Amino acid sequence: MAGLRNWAHALHAELGPEGIHVATVTIASGVVPGDEVADPDAIGARYYSLYRQRDRAEEVIGDLEAFHALVAGRAGGHG
């Protein structure tokens, strides 16, 4: 995930002046119907906003730090 995020940021910076928008959407939560942030329609709206505005290289959905802690815990056998 870190490699993809770094690549998207680098391409965004490099290709932006040429009119090419590169971005990534990081979903750092479960997809939860009815949730204000993690509902599939809310996630879709964030994708569309990123596409339309083209002002940033990344959209993060959920709590990225909590997601990293969860993944690290499972990788270490604690969860």
N, CA, C and O atoms as a Maestro MAE file, in Angstrom:
{
 s_m_m2io_version
 :::
 2.0.0
}

f_m_ct {
 s_m_title
 :::
 protein
 m_atom[316] {
  # First column is atom index #
  i_m_mmod_type
  r_m_x_coord
  r_m_y_coord
  r_m_z_coord
  i_m_residue_number
  s_m_chain_name
  s_m_pdb_residue_name
  s_m_pdb_atom_name
  i_m_atomic_number
  :::
  1 25 0.827 -1.178 0.000 1 A "MET " " N  " 7
  2 3 0.000 0.000 0.000 1 A "MET " " CA " 6
  3 2 0.881 1.255 0.000 1 A "MET " " C  " 6
  4 15 0.586 2.219 -0.707 1 A "MET " " O  " 8
  5 25 1.937 1.245 0.774 2 A "ALA " " N  " 7
  6 3 2.819 2.414 0.842 2 A "ALA " " CA " 6
  7 2 3.463 2.697 -0.510 2 A "ALA " " C  " 6
  8 15 3.588 3.852 -0.916 2 A "ALA " " O  " 8
  9 25 3.873 1.633 -1.205 3 A "GLY " " N  " 7
  10 3 4.487 1.806 -2.521 3 A "GLY " " CA " 6
  11 2 3.532 2.426 -3.520 3 A "GLY " " C  " 6
  12 15 3.918 3.308 -4.288 3 A "GLY " " O  " 8
  13 25 2.287 1.972 -3.517 4 A "LEU " " N  " 7
  14 3 1.287 2.528 -4.435 4 A "LEU " " CA " 6
  15 2 1.015 3.991 -4.116 4 A "LEU " " C  " 6
  16 15 0.914 4.822 -5.018 4 A "LEU " " O  " 8
  17 25 0.896 4.303 -2.835 5 A "ARG " " N  " 7
  18 3 0.642 5.694 -2.437 5 A "ARG " " CA " 6
  19 2 1.813 6.594 -2.860 5 A "ARG " " C  " 6
  20 15 1.599 7.676 -3.408 5 A "ARG " " O  " 8
  21 25 3.042 6.147 -2.604 6 A "ASN " " N  " 7
  22 3 4.208 6.950 -2.977 6 A "ASN " " CA " 6
  23 2 4.299 7.132 -4.488 6 A "ASN " " C  " 6
  24 15 4.622 8.218 -4.967 6 A "ASN " " O  " 8
  25 25 4.017 6.080 -5.229 7 A "TRP " " N  " 7
  26 3 4.048 6.151 -6.692 7 A "TRP " " CA " 6
  27 2 3.005 7.141 -7.205 7 A "TRP " " C  " 6
  28 15 3.292 7.946 -8.090 7 A "TRP " " O  " 8
  29 25 1.798 7.080 -6.650 8 A "ALA " " N  " 7
  30 3 0.742 8.007 -7.074 8 A "ALA " " CA " 6
  31 2 1.140 9.454 -6.786 8 A "ALA " " C  " 6
  32 15 0.929 10.335 -7.620 8 A "ALA " " O  " 8
  33 25 1.710 9.699 -5.615 9 A "HIS " " N  " 7
  34 3 2.134 11.074 -5.274 9 A "HIS " " CA " 6
  35 2 3.238 11.546 -6.224 9 A "HIS " " C  " 6
  36 15 3.213 12.690 -6.678 9 A "HIS " " O  " 8
  37 25 4.208 10.674 -6.527 10 A "ALA " " N  " 7
  38 3 5.297 11.051 -7.431 10 A "ALA " " CA " 6
  39 2 4.773 11.324 -8.843 10 A "ALA " " C  " 6
  40 15 5.162 12.311 -9.467 10 A "ALA " " O  " 8
  41 25 3.898 10.459 -9.345 11 A "LEU " " N  " 7
  42 3 3.340 10.670 -10.681 11 A "LEU " " CA " 6
  43 2 2.472 11.916 -10.733 11 A "LEU " " C  " 6
  44 15 2.478 12.640 -11.728 11 A "LEU " " O  " 8
  45 25 1.721 12.168 -9.656 12 A "HIS " " N  " 7
  46 3 0.885 13.367 -9.584 12 A "HIS " " CA " 6
  47 2 1.743 14.634 -9.725 12 A "HIS " " C  " 6
  48 15 1.398 15.556 -10.465 12 A "HIS " " O  " 8
  49 25 2.853 14.652 -9.007 13 A "ALA " " N  " 7
  50 3 3.749 15.807 -9.060 13 A "ALA " " CA " 6
  51 2 4.417 15.932 -10.425 13 A "ALA " " C  " 6
  52 15 4.558 17.038 -10.945 13 A "ALA " " O  " 8
  53 25 4.822 14.825 -11.001 14 A "GLU " " N  " 7
  54 3 5.553 14.838 -12.263 14 A "GLU " " CA " 6
  55 2 4.661 15.124 -13.466 14 A "GLU " " C  " 6
  56 15 5.044 15.875 -14.363 14 A "GLU " " O  " 8
  57 25 3.469 14.523 -13.482 15 A "LEU " " N  " 7
  58 3 2.617 14.612 -14.667 15 A "LEU " " CA " 6
  59 2 1.549 15.698 -14.583 15 A "LEU " " C  " 6
  60 15 0.942 16.051 -15.594 15 A "LEU " " O  " 8
  61 25 1.319 16.227 -13.388 16 A "GLY " " N  " 7
  62 3 0.317 17.285 -13.222 16 A "GLY " " CA " 6
  63 2 0.524 18.476 -14.140 16 A "GLY " " C  " 6
  64 15 -0.440 18.951 -14.739 16 A "GLY " " O  " 8
  65 25 1.751 18.978 -14.274 17 A "PRO " " N  " 7
  66 3 1.975 20.117 -15.163 17 A "PRO " " CA " 6
  67 2 1.643 19.822 -16.632 17 A "PRO " " C  " 6
  68 15 1.438 20.746 -17.419 17 A "PRO " " O  " 8
  69 25 1.590 18.546 -16.996 18 A "GLU " " N  " 7
  70 3 1.235 18.167 -18.360 18 A "GLU " " CA " 6
  71 2 -0.274 17.917 -18.516 18 A "GLU " " C  " 6
  72 15 -0.740 17.501 -19.577 18 A "GLU " " O  " 8
  73 25 -1.024 18.178 -17.441 19 A "GLY " " N  " 7
  74 3 -2.470 17.999 -17.496 19 A "GLY " " CA " 6
  75 2 -2.941 16.584 -17.220 19 A "GLY " " C  " 6
  76 15 -4.102 16.254 -17.465 19 A "GLY " " O  " 8
  77 25 -2.046 15.743 -16.712 20 A "ILE " " N  " 7
  78 3 -2.404 14.358 -16.411 20 A "ILE " " CA " 6
  79 2 -2.585 14.226 -14.903 20 A "ILE " " C  " 6
  80 15 -1.666 14.491 -14.128 20 A "ILE " " O  " 8
  81 25 -3.784 13.812 -14.503 21 A "HIS " " N  " 7
  82 3 -4.091 13.664 -13.077 21 A "HIS " " CA " 6
  83 2 -3.888 12.221 -12.650 21 A "HIS " " C  " 6
  84 15 -4.490 11.308 -13.215 21 A "HIS " " O  " 8
  85 25 -3.043 12.020 -11.656 22 A "VAL " " N  " 7
  86 3 -2.805 10.703 -11.088 22 A "VAL " " CA " 6
  87 2 -3.150 10.785 -9.604 22 A "VAL " " C  " 6
  88 15 -2.717 11.701 -8.905 22 A "VAL " " O  " 8
  89 25 -3.930 9.823 -9.134 23 A "ALA " " N  " 7
  90 3 -4.323 9.827 -7.729 23 A "ALA " " CA " 6
  91 2 -4.644 8.408 -7.288 23 A "ALA " " C  " 6
  92 15 -4.808 7.503 -8.106 23 A "ALA " " O  " 8
  93 25 -4.730 8.240 -5.988 24 A "THR " " N  " 7
  94 3 -5.113 6.962 -5.404 24 A "THR " " CA " 6
  95 2 -6.153 7.201 -4.321 24 A "THR " " C  " 6
  96 15 -6.158 8.245 -3.669 24 A "THR " " O  " 8
  97 25 -7.019 6.239 -4.139 25 A "VAL " " N  " 7
  98 3 -7.989 6.273 -3.048 25 A "VAL " " CA " 6
  99 2 -7.624 5.145 -2.097 25 A "VAL " " C  " 6
  100 15 -7.597 3.976 -2.481 25 A "VAL " " O  " 8
  101 25 -7.344 5.507 -0.856 26 A "THR " " N  " 7
  102 3 -7.015 4.533 0.168 26 A "THR " " CA " 6
  103 2 -8.238 4.343 1.043 26 A "THR " " C  " 6
  104 15 -8.691 5.281 1.699 26 A "THR " " O  " 8
  105 25 -8.770 3.139 1.056 27 A "ILE " " N  " 7
  106 3 -9.935 2.830 1.890 27 A "ILE " " CA " 6
  107 2 -9.405 2.144 3.141 27 A "ILE " " C  " 6
  108 15 -9.078 0.957 3.131 27 A "ILE " " O  " 8
  109 25 -9.331 2.915 4.211 28 A "ALA " " N  " 7
  110 3 -8.750 2.449 5.469 28 A "ALA " " CA " 6
  111 2 -9.856 2.116 6.462 28 A "ALA " " C  " 6
  112 15 -9.814 2.520 7.624 28 A "ALA " " O  " 8
  113 25 -10.830 1.381 5.986 29 A "SER " " N  " 7
  114 3 -11.934 0.948 6.845 29 A "SER " " CA " 6
  115 2 -12.659 -0.167 6.125 29 A "SER " " C  " 6
  116 15 -12.323 -0.515 4.993 29 A "SER " " O  " 8
  117 25 -13.635 -0.711 6.774 30 A "GLY " " N  " 7
  118 3 -14.528 -1.627 6.092 30 A "GLY " " CA " 6
  119 2 -15.507 -0.815 5.263 30 A "GLY " " C  " 6
  120 15 -15.680 0.380 5.503 30 A "GLY " " O  " 8
  121 25 -16.136 -1.435 4.312 31 A "VAL " " N  " 7
  122 3 -17.200 -0.790 3.549 31 A "VAL " " CA " 6
  123 2 -18.493 -1.141 4.279 31 A "VAL " " C  " 6
  124 15 -18.869 -2.309 4.365 31 A "VAL " " O  " 8
  125 25 -19.180 -0.102 4.811 32 A "VAL " " N  " 7
  126 3 -20.317 -0.306 5.697 32 A "VAL " " CA " 6
  127 2 -21.540 0.431 5.157 32 A "VAL " " C  " 6
  128 15 -21.623 1.655 5.261 32 A "VAL " " O  " 8
  129 25 -22.491 -0.309 4.578 33 A "PRO " " N  " 7
  130 3 -23.707 0.343 4.096 33 A "PRO " " CA " 6
  131 2 -24.390 1.127 5.224 33 A "PRO " " C  " 6
  132 15 -24.545 0.633 6.341 33 A "PRO " " O  " 8
  133 25 -24.788 2.341 4.906 34 A "GLY " " N  " 7
  134 3 -25.454 3.191 5.877 34 A "GLY " " CA " 6
  135 2 -24.528 4.063 6.695 34 A "GLY " " C  " 6
  136 15 -24.985 4.993 7.359 34 A "GLY " " O  " 8
  137 25 -23.226 3.781 6.662 35 A "ASP " " N  " 7
  138 3 -22.260 4.593 7.412 35 A "ASP " " CA " 6
  139 2 -22.035 5.914 6.683 35 A "ASP " " C  " 6
  140 15 -22.032 5.962 5.453 35 A "ASP " " O  " 8
  141 25 -21.849 6.970 7.442 36 A "GLU " " N  " 7
  142 3 -21.668 8.304 6.861 36 A "GLU " " CA " 6
  143 2 -20.436 8.394 5.968 36 A "GLU " " C  " 6
  144 15 -20.466 9.087 4.951 36 A "GLU " " O  " 8
  145 25 -19.366 7.715 6.323 37 A "VAL " " N  " 7
  146 3 -18.110 7.786 5.581 37 A "VAL " " CA " 6
  147 2 -17.872 6.549 4.721 37 A "VAL " " C  " 6
  148 15 -17.391 6.657 3.593 37 A "VAL " " O  " 8
  149 25 -18.208 5.370 5.253 38 A "ALA " " N  " 7
  150 3 -17.821 4.116 4.612 38 A "ALA " " CA " 6
  151 2 -18.938 3.465 3.795 38 A "ALA " " C  " 6
  152 15 -18.777 2.332 3.339 38 A "ALA " " O  " 8
  153 25 -20.047 4.143 3.601 39 A "ASP " " N  " 7
  154 3 -21.117 3.636 2.744 39 A "ASP " " CA " 6
  155 2 -20.619 3.607 1.295 39 A "ASP " " C  " 6
  156 15 -19.923 4.531 0.874 39 A "ASP " " O  " 8
  157 25 -20.956 2.576 0.527 40 A "PRO " " N  " 7
  158 3 -20.474 2.513 -0.858 40 A "PRO " " CA " 6
  159 2 -20.789 3.768 -1.677 40 A "PRO " " C  " 6
  160 15 -19.962 4.193 -2.483 40 A "PRO " " O  " 8
  161 25 -21.953 4.360 -1.488 41 A "ASP " " N  " 7
  162 3 -22.281 5.581 -2.228 41 A "ASP " " CA " 6
  163 2 -21.417 6.759 -1.781 41 A "ASP " " C  " 6
  164 15 -21.023 7.586 -2.602 41 A "ASP " " O  " 8
  165 25 -21.120 6.837 -0.480 42 A "ALA " " N  " 7
  166 3 -20.256 7.910 0.026 42 A "ALA " " CA " 6
  167 2 -18.834 7.743 -0.519 42 A "ALA " " C  " 6
  168 15 -18.181 8.725 -0.873 42 A "ALA " " O  " 8
  169 25 -18.360 6.498 -0.584 43 A "ILE " " N  " 7
  170 3 -17.033 6.227 -1.144 43 A "ILE " " CA " 6
  171 2 -17.012 6.612 -2.619 43 A "ILE " " C  " 6
  172 15 -16.060 7.239 -3.084 43 A "ILE " " O  " 8
  173 25 -18.047 6.242 -3.350 44 A "GLY " " N  " 7
  174 3 -18.139 6.605 -4.765 44 A "GLY " " CA " 6
  175 2 -18.125 8.111 -4.965 44 A "GLY " " C  " 6
  176 15 -17.505 8.613 -5.903 44 A "GLY " " O  " 8
  177 25 -18.805 8.828 -4.089 45 A "ALA " " N  " 7
  178 3 -18.823 10.292 -4.188 45 A "ALA " " CA " 6
  179 2 -17.435 10.876 -3.961 45 A "ALA " " C  " 6
  180 15 -17.068 11.869 -4.590 45 A "ALA " " O  " 8
  181 25 -16.664 10.268 -3.070 46 A "ARG " " N  " 7
  182 3 -15.303 10.748 -2.822 46 A "ARG " " CA " 6
  183 2 -14.411 10.492 -4.026 46 A "ARG " " C  " 6
  184 15 -13.583 11.334 -4.374 46 A "ARG " " O  " 8
  185 25 -14.572 9.318 -4.679 47 A "TYR " " N  " 7
  186 3 -13.844 9.036 -5.921 47 A "TYR " " CA " 6
  187 2 -14.173 10.103 -6.962 47 A "TYR " " C  " 6
  188 15 -13.279 10.657 -7.601 47 A "TYR " " O  " 8
  189 25 -15.446 10.380 -7.120 48 A "TYR " " N  " 7
  190 3 -15.877 11.336 -8.142 48 A "TYR " " CA " 6
  191 2 -15.350 12.740 -7.837 48 A "TYR " " C  " 6
  192 15 -14.936 13.463 -8.743 48 A "TYR " " O  " 8
  193 25 -15.369 13.117 -6.568 49 A "SER " " N  " 7
  194 3 -14.835 14.420 -6.171 49 A "SER " " CA " 6
  195 2 -13.345 14.527 -6.509 49 A "SER " " C  " 6
  196 15 -12.890 15.560 -7.000 49 A "SER " " O  " 8
  197 25 -12.591 13.463 -6.245 50 A "LEU " " N  " 7
  198 3 -11.162 13.447 -6.563 50 A "LEU " " CA " 6
  199 2 -10.945 13.574 -8.065 50 A "LEU " " C  " 6
  200 15 -10.038 14.277 -8.511 50 A "LEU " " O  " 8
  201 25 -11.774 12.898 -8.837 51 A "TYR " " N  " 7
  202 3 -11.702 12.974 -10.299 51 A "TYR " " CA " 6
  203 2 -12.016 14.389 -10.797 51 A "TYR " " C  " 6
  204 15 -11.325 14.911 -11.671 51 A "TYR " " O  " 8
  205 25 -13.043 14.994 -10.245 52 A "ARG " " N  " 7
  206 3 -13.475 16.311 -10.712 52 A "ARG " " CA " 6
  207 2 -12.526 17.436 -10.293 52 A "ARG " " C  " 6
  208 15 -12.244 18.333 -11.087 52 A "ARG " " O  " 8
  209 25 -12.038 17.394 -9.068 53 A "GLN " " N  " 7
  210 3 -11.238 18.510 -8.550 53 A "GLN " " CA " 6
  211 2 -9.784 18.437 -8.980 53 A "GLN " " C  " 6
  212 15 -9.172 19.478 -9.217 53 A "GLN " " O  " 8
  213 25 -9.219 17.267 -9.088 54 A "ARG " " N  " 7
  214 3 -7.853 17.068 -9.575 54 A "ARG " " CA " 6
  215 2 -6.798 17.897 -8.839 54 A "ARG " " C  " 6
  216 15 -5.767 18.251 -9.410 54 A "ARG " " O  " 8
  217 25 -7.063 18.197 -7.583 55 A "ASP " " N  " 7
  218 3 -6.160 19.064 -6.834 55 A "ASP " " CA " 6
  219 2 -5.272 18.320 -5.838 55 A "ASP " " C  " 6
  220 15 -4.454 18.930 -5.150 55 A "ASP " " O  " 8
  221 25 -5.436 17.017 -5.767 56 A "ARG " " N  " 7
  222 3 -4.643 16.251 -4.805 56 A "ARG " " CA " 6
  223 2 -4.367 14.853 -5.358 56 A "ARG " " C  " 6
  224 15 -5.032 14.390 -6.285 56 A "ARG " " O  " 8
  225 25 -3.389 14.206 -4.776 57 A "ALA " " N  " 7
  226 3 -2.960 12.887 -5.257 57 A "ALA " " CA " 6
  227 2 -3.591 11.749 -4.480 57 A "ALA " " C  " 6
  228 15 -3.461 10.591 -4.875 57 A "ALA " " O  " 8
  229 25 -4.274 12.054 -3.380 58 A "GLU " " N  " 7
  230 3 -4.806 10.965 -2.565 58 A "GLU " " CA " 6
  231 2 -6.072 11.381 -1.851 58 A "GLU " " C  " 6
  232 15 -6.219 12.521 -1.410 58 A "GLU " " O  " 8
  233 25 -6.971 10.441 -1.749 59 A "GLU " " N  " 7
  234 3 -8.182 10.568 -0.938 59 A "GLU " " CA " 6
  235 2 -8.142 9.405 0.049 59 A "GLU " " C  " 6
  236 15 -8.036 8.248 -0.358 59 A "GLU " " O  " 8
  237 25 -8.226 9.704 1.331 60 A "VAL " " N  " 7
  238 3 -8.205 8.668 2.363 60 A "VAL " " CA " 6
  239 2 -9.594 8.557 2.962 60 A "VAL " " C  " 6
  240 15 -10.173 9.545 3.414 60 A "VAL " " O  " 8
  241 25 -10.119 7.344 2.958 61 A "ILE " " N  " 7
  242 3 -11.431 7.081 3.530 61 A "ILE " " CA " 6
  243 2 -11.218 6.253 4.783 61 A "ILE " " C  " 6
  244 15 -10.664 5.155 4.719 61 A "ILE " " O  " 8
  245 25 -11.652 6.768 5.913 62 A "GLY " " N  " 7
  246 3 -11.459 6.096 7.190 62 A "GLY " " CA " 6
  247 2 -10.278 6.688 7.936 62 A "GLY " " C  " 6
  248 15 -9.774 7.756 7.587 62 A "GLY " " O  " 8
  249 25 -9.849 5.986 8.956 63 A "ASP " " N  " 7
  250 3 -8.751 6.421 9.819 63 A "ASP " " CA " 6
  251 2 -7.489 5.649 9.434 63 A "ASP " " C  " 6
  252 15 -7.331 4.484 9.801 63 A "ASP " " O  " 8
  253 25 -6.609 6.293 8.706 64 A "LEU " " N  " 7
  254 3 -5.420 5.627 8.181 64 A "LEU " " CA " 6
  255 2 -4.514 5.096 9.291 64 A "LEU " " C  " 6
  256 15 -3.973 3.998 9.162 64 A "LEU " " O  " 8
  257 25 -4.340 5.834 10.356 65 A "GLU " " N  " 7
  258 3 -3.468 5.382 11.453 65 A "GLU " " CA " 6
  259 2 -4.054 4.147 12.143 65 A "GLU " " C  " 6
  260 15 -3.321 3.210 12.460 65 A "GLU " " O  " 8
  261 25 -5.357 4.141 12.374 66 A "ALA " " N  " 7
  262 3 -6.003 2.976 12.991 66 A "ALA " " CA " 6
  263 2 -5.897 1.765 12.065 66 A "ALA " " C  " 6
  264 15 -5.713 0.640 12.531 66 A "ALA " " O  " 8
  265 25 -6.012 1.992 10.766 67 A "PHE " " N  " 7
  266 3 -5.901 0.913 9.800 67 A "PHE " " CA " 6
  267 2 -4.494 0.315 9.816 67 A "PHE " " C  " 6
  268 15 -4.330 -0.905 9.800 67 A "PHE " " O  " 8
  269 25 -3.481 1.185 9.848 68 A "HIS " " N  " 7
  270 3 -2.089 0.704 9.913 68 A "HIS " " CA " 6
  271 2 -1.871 -0.131 11.176 68 A "HIS " " C  " 6
  272 15 -1.225 -1.177 11.123 68 A "HIS " " O  " 8
  273 25 -2.403 0.324 12.304 69 A "ALA " " N  " 7
  274 3 -2.247 -0.412 13.568 69 A "ALA " " CA " 6
  275 2 -2.937 -1.775 13.490 69 A "ALA " " C  " 6
  276 15 -2.400 -2.768 13.980 69 A "ALA " " O  " 8
  277 25 -4.105 -1.827 12.885 70 A "LEU " " N  " 7
  278 3 -4.837 -3.085 12.730 70 A "LEU " " CA " 6
  279 2 -4.053 -4.055 11.861 70 A "LEU " " C  " 6
  280 15 -3.907 -5.226 12.212 70 A "LEU " " O  " 8
  281 25 -3.550 -3.580 10.736 71 A "VAL " " N  " 7
  282 3 -2.797 -4.440 9.823 71 A "VAL " " CA " 6
  283 2 -1.507 -4.915 10.489 71 A "VAL " " C  " 6
  284 15 -1.142 -6.085 10.365 71 A "VAL " " O  " 8
  285 25 -0.826 -4.035 11.182 72 A "ALA " " N  " 7
  286 3 0.424 -4.408 11.855 72 A "ALA " " CA " 6
  287 2 0.142 -5.454 12.936 72 A "ALA " " C  " 6
  288 15 0.930 -6.384 13.114 72 A "ALA " " O  " 8
  289 25 -0.956 -5.314 13.650 73 A "GLY " " N  " 7
  290 3 -1.320 -6.273 14.693 73 A "GLY " " CA " 6
  291 2 -1.616 -7.644 14.121 73 A "GLY " " C  " 6
  292 15 -1.213 -8.657 14.693 73 A "GLY " " O  " 8
  293 25 -2.316 -7.687 13.001 74 A "ARG " " N  " 7
  294 3 -2.633 -8.973 12.376 74 A "ARG " " CA " 6
  295 2 -1.393 -9.615 11.775 74 A "ARG " " C  " 6
  296 15 -1.232 -10.834 11.824 74 A "ARG " " O  " 8
  297 25 -0.518 -8.793 11.210 75 A "ALA " " N  " 7
  298 3 0.708 -9.342 10.619 75 A "ALA " " CA " 6
  299 2 1.603 -9.936 11.708 75 A "ALA " " C  " 6
  300 15 2.339 -10.892 11.465 75 A "ALA " " O  " 8
  301 25 1.533 -9.369 12.889 76 A "GLY " " N  " 7
  302 3 2.337 -9.868 14.002 76 A "GLY " " CA " 6
  303 2 1.685 -10.998 14.763 76 A "GLY " " C  " 6
  304 15 2.240 -11.502 15.740 76 A "GLY " " O  " 8
  305 25 0.476 -11.408 14.304 77 A "GLY " " N  " 7
  306 3 -0.206 -12.515 14.961 77 A "GLY " " CA " 6
  307 2 -1.022 -12.112 16.165 77 A "GLY " " C  " 6
  308 15 -1.364 -12.956 16.994 77 A "GLY " " O  " 8
  309 25 -1.340 -10.830 16.276 78 A "HIS " " N  " 7
  310 3 -2.100 -10.345 17.432 78 A "HIS " " CA " 6
  311 2 -3.519 -9.978 17.059 78 A "HIS " " C  " 6
  312 15 -3.966 -8.897 17.442 78 A "HIS " " O  " 8
  313 25 -4.222 -10.765 16.372 79 A "GLY " " N  " 7
  314 3 -5.575 -10.332 16.072 79 A "GLY " " CA " 6
  315 2 -6.269 -11.255 15.247 79 A "GLY " " C  " 6
  316 15 -7.430 -11.026 14.906 79 A "GLY " " O  " 8
  :::
 }
 m_bond[315] {
  # First column is bond index #
  i_m_from
  i_m_to
  i_m_order
  :::
  1 1 2 1
  2 2 3 1
  3 3 4 2
  4 3 5 1
  5 5 6 1
  6 6 7 1
  7 7 8 2
  8 7 9 1
  9 9 10 1
  10 10 11 1
  11 11 12 2
  12 11 13 1
  13 13 14 1
  14 14 15 1
  15 15 16 2
  16 15 17 1
  17 17 18 1
  18 18 19 1
  19 19 20 2
  20 19 21 1
  21 21 22 1
  22 22 23 1
  23 23 24 2
  24 23 25 1
  25 25 26 1
  26 26 27 1
  27 27 28 2
  28 27 29 1
  29 29 30 1
  30 30 31 1
  31 31 32 2
  32 31 33 1
  33 33 34 1
  34 34 35 1
  35 35 36 2
  36 35 37 1
  37 37 38 1
  38 38 39 1
  39 39 40 2
  40 39 41 1
  41 41 42 1
  42 42 43 1
  43 43 44 2
  44 43 45 1
  45 45 46 1
  46 46 47 1
  47 47 48 2
  48 47 49 1
  49 49 50 1
  50 50 51 1
  51 51 52 2
  52 51 53 1
  53 53 54 1
  54 54 55 1
  55 55 56 2
  56 55 57 1
  57 57 58 1
  58 58 59 1
  59 59 60 2
  60 59 61 1
  61 61 62 1
  62 62 63 1
  63 63 64 2
  64 63 65 1
  65 65 66 1
  66 66 67 1
  67 67 68 2
  68 67 69 1
  69 69 70 1
  70 70 71 1
  71 71 72 2
  72 71 73 1
  73 73 74 1
  74 74 75 1
  75 75 76 2
  76 75 77 1
  77 77 78 1
  78 78 79 1
  79 79 80 2
  80 79 81 1
  81 81 82 1
  82 82 83 1
  83 83 84 2
  84 83 85 1
  85 85 86 1
  86 86 87 1
  87 87 88 2
  88 87 89 1
  89 89 90 1
  90 90 91 1
  91 91 92 2
  92 91 93 1
  93 93 94 1
  94 94 95 1
  95 95 96 2
  96 95 97 1
  97 97 98 1
  98 98 99 1
  99 99 100 2
  100 99 101 1
  101 101 102 1
  102 102 103 1
  103 103 104 2
  104 103 105 1
  105 105 106 1
  106 106 107 1
  107 107 108 2
  108 107 109 1
  109 109 110 1
  110 110 111 1
  111 111 112 2
  112 111 113 1
  113 113 114 1
  114 114 115 1
  115 115 116 2
  116 115 117 1
  117 117 118 1
  118 118 119 1
  119 119 120 2
  120 119 121 1
  121 121 122 1
  122 122 123 1
  123 123 124 2
  124 123 125 1
  125 125 126 1
  126 126 127 1
  127 127 128 2
  128 127 129 1
  129 129 130 1
  130 130 131 1
  131 131 132 2
  132 131 133 1
  133 133 134 1
  134 134 135 1
  135 135 136 2
  136 135 137 1
  137 137 138 1
  138 138 139 1
  139 139 140 2
  140 139 141 1
  141 141 142 1
  142 142 143 1
  143 143 144 2
  144 143 145 1
  145 145 146 1
  146 146 147 1
  147 147 148 2
  148 147 149 1
  149 149 150 1
  150 150 151 1
  151 151 152 2
  152 151 153 1
  153 153 154 1
  154 154 155 1
  155 155 156 2
  156 155 157 1
  157 157 158 1
  158 158 159 1
  159 159 160 2
  160 159 161 1
  161 161 162 1
  162 162 163 1
  163 163 164 2
  164 163 165 1
  165 165 166 1
  166 166 167 1
  167 167 168 2
  168 167 169 1
  169 169 170 1
  170 170 171 1
  171 171 172 2
  172 171 173 1
  173 173 174 1
  174 174 175 1
  175 175 176 2
  176 175 177 1
  177 177 178 1
  178 178 179 1
  179 179 180 2
  180 179 181 1
  181 181 182 1
  182 182 183 1
  183 183 184 2
  184 183 185 1
  185 185 186 1
  186 186 187 1
  187 187 188 2
  188 187 189 1
  189 189 190 1
  190 190 191 1
  191 191 192 2
  192 191 193 1
  193 193 194 1
  194 194 195 1
  195 195 196 2
  196 195 197 1
  197 197 198 1
  198 198 199 1
  199 199 200 2
  200 199 201 1
  201 201 202 1
  202 202 203 1
  203 203 204 2
  204 203 205 1
  205 205 206 1
  206 206 207 1
  207 207 208 2
  208 207 209 1
  209 209 210 1
  210 210 211 1
  211 211 212 2
  212 211 213 1
  213 213 214 1
  214 214 215 1
  215 215 216 2
  216 215 217 1
  217 217 218 1
  218 218 219 1
  219 219 220 2
  220 219 221 1
  221 221 222 1
  222 222 223 1
  223 223 224 2
  224 223 225 1
  225 225 226 1
  226 226 227 1
  227 227 228 2
  228 227 229 1
  229 229 230 1
  230 230 231 1
  231 231 232 2
  232 231 233 1
  233 233 234 1
  234 234 235 1
  235 235 236 2
  236 235 237 1
  237 237 238 1
  238 238 239 1
  239 239 240 2
  240 239 241 1
  241 241 242 1
  242 242 243 1
  243 243 244 2
  244 243 245 1
  245 245 246 1
  246 246 247 1
  247 247 248 2
  248 247 249 1
  249 249 250 1
  250 250 251 1
  251 251 252 2
  252 251 253 1
  253 253 254 1
  254 254 255 1
  255 255 256 2
  256 255 257 1
  257 257 258 1
  258 258 259 1
  259 259 260 2
  260 259 261 1
  261 261 262 1
  262 262 263 1
  263 263 264 2
  264 263 265 1
  265 265 266 1
  266 266 267 1
  267 267 268 2
  268 267 269 1
  269 269 270 1
  270 270 271 1
  271 271 272 2
  272 271 273 1
  273 273 274 1
  274 274 275 1
  275 275 276 2
  276 275 277 1
  277 277 278 1
  278 278 279 1
  279 279 280 2
  280 279 281 1
  281 281 282 1
  282 282 283 1
  283 283 284 2
  284 283 285 1
  285 285 286 1
  286 286 287 1
  287 287 288 2
  288 287 289 1
  289 289 290 1
  290 290 291 1
  291 291 292 2
  292 291 293 1
  293 293 294 1
  294 294 295 1
  295 295 296 2
  296 295 297 1
  297 297 298 1
  298 298 299 1
  299 299 300 2
  300 299 301 1
  301 301 302 1
  302 302 303 1
  303 303 304 2
  304 303 305 1
  305 305 306 1
  306 306 307 1
  307 307 308 2
  308 307 309 1
  309 309 310 1
  310 310 311 1
  311 311 312 2
  312 311 313 1
  313 313 314 1
  314 314 315 1
  315 315 316 2
  :::
 }
}
